[in-house]
Amino acid sequence: MNKLTSFPDVLWGISYLTDEGEAISGSIANSSLFDKITELLRDQYGFSINHPALRIVANLASSSAGATNKLFSSGAVKEIVSRFLEYNP
């Protein structure tokens, strides 16, 4: 299996972790992984990457005020809305 085919699976795994509670979501939101995930949304890799990345960011936004504030301050909210509208016109 090459890296590109397994990458969406990794993102889906992270998305399931962000569903598990504020402690895990907070750890992810405060790590460099957060920056990488928001970067994925900006780079428009396509549905197979953007869909789980969007879910991760949405889970983080609903997990804690700190994660939500980080999303707003990073400018990721614009990317979230843009991707959401792209896939749900």
N, C-alpha and C positions, 0 to 999 in steps of 0.2 A: 504494500500500500504506500503510495507516495504522500508527501507532506500536504499537498493541496486537498486530497480527498479525506484525510483524517482531520484536518484543521476545523471544518464545521462540527465534527463530532466533539472535539475538545471544547469548542464554544458552547455547544449544547450542554455538555457536562457542567461547565461553569454556570450556565443559566440555571440548571437545577440546583446547584449549590446556593445561588443567590435567593432561591425560594425558601431556604431552610432557616432563615432568621437573621436578625439584626447583627449579631456578632460576626457571622460569616460575611454578610454583605458589607459591614463596616470595614472588615479586613481587606476585602477586595477593593472597596472604594478608596481606601487609603494607601493602596499599593500602586506600583507602576503598571500593573495590569489594567487598571482603570484608564490610564492614558492610552494604552495600546488599543483597548476596545473602542474608545471614542475615536481614535485615529482610523480604525477599520471602518467606522460609519462615514467618516469624511472621505475616504479613498474610494468608496463605491465599488466594492469587489463583486457585487451582485447578490442576488437573493440568498444563495446558500451560505454566505458569510454575514451579510447584513441582517438577515432574519434573527439568528441567535444573538448577534451583537446587540441588536435593538431590544431584544427581550432581556438581556443582561442589564442594559442601561435602565430600562423601565423598572425592573425588579429593584435595582439600586435606588432609583428615585423614590420608590414607595417604601423603602426599608427604614430610612432615618432622615432626620432634618439635616444632619451633616452631609450625608451622601447627596441629598437633593441640592444643598447649597453648592457642593463641589460641581455638580452637573451644570448649574446655572453659571457659576464663575468660570468654568472651562469653555463655555460656549457650545457645549454638546447638545443643549436643548434644541437649538436651531437644526442640528443634524438629525435629531430624533424626529422632529416634526417633518422635516424634508423626506426622510426615509419612509415614515409612516404614510405620508401622502403619496409617495411614489408607488408603494405597494397596495394602497387602499384608496384609489382615486375617488 
